[in-house]
């Protein structure tokens, strides 16, 4: 039976039943000897019945009203980026893990530490060893390039706690004349290729977490990667898990959001998990230099995304390096390292699967009220936990990003931390979506 007819039938039955009960009551009353008393009593009953009938009329009016509402058609879903998004998903809270998951299957995941000539690698190794829950599950392998003796002695001082391997080819590389000052980037790329081949081909591991020697890790670093690795295995639209949020400054992340995770089209690096299958795909075409920017190109990414946290699980302390401190003083040193441990292995992270996440994410972004950047910056908006600020081209994106203090550079058209063109962050406690229009056609690699 249709819902409208069911509600109406229920109301009519209630009305008839009440009056039948009332009539039976009147007929079953014993007759008293005094007609005047009976008449007075009948008058009182009639008055009570009339009062009750008025109430029943009101009830019937409400039944008709709500029956009419049931017959109103719901608006068709809005189409955003080619995906149908039901209106009921609009303007709801960000998804977060629920504590109903089960422990993921145990998989041995080595930590590959890429090292060169920093004796401060000790800070990185101390951090990794401090929080490591299992020696067997998370072996630490330090791959050293450069042949720097002092750094080598520091690594060896850890004895059996870590495995020390050394890149054998320390020769100078022949580079284009215009890239002479970038020779360090060529050596880094060569080292990465050798080290990852050691992990996946020589040692035959199925997955690895890559950490550079200038990173320290959060207390729940291992739980984060152990739990998210199961999502990486299930979802072919993902190709990595990263511990990093490029916009992870304290003012740009949500308070109390230690458990919040996101999908991102931007390859973050700086502590990241990959599977052997990905390395087998990338290794034959591995670049001579600038491997991380190469990995961000469309022909490598192939539309795949990474998982990233709201609060970073790594933080860099390495101002010295081949990048000559690029971004460090202005940005990197302000990144907030999570200190509120979350046991992700006890969480259900299935909301990060693309088929679930995309519809929810777009419903939230395009269900949020639209506002101008200056209105948000000047605090002229009242109420609401989320707001959408739209950009239409590269220049408006960069201007708005700078005004909010988020990273404004683009790699192959993708902004740092962006997903489906949207950069999500907080401003004065409100979630801001810096987003393209609903009819966004995809990333434009010419936006650099």
Helices and strands as residue ranges (DSSP letters): H 3-28, H 35-70, E 78-80, E 83-85, G 87-89, E 110-115, H 121-131, E 140-144, H 149-156, G 159-161, E 163-166, G 177-182, H 183-197, I 198-202, E 207-212, E 215-217, H 221-234, E 238-242, G 250-252, E 261-264, E 272-275, H 276-282, G 283-285, H 291-295, H 298-301, E 305-309, E 314-316, G 332-334, G 344-346, G 350-352, H 354-367, H 373-377, E 386-390, H 394-404, E 410-411, E 414-415, E 423-427, E 430-435
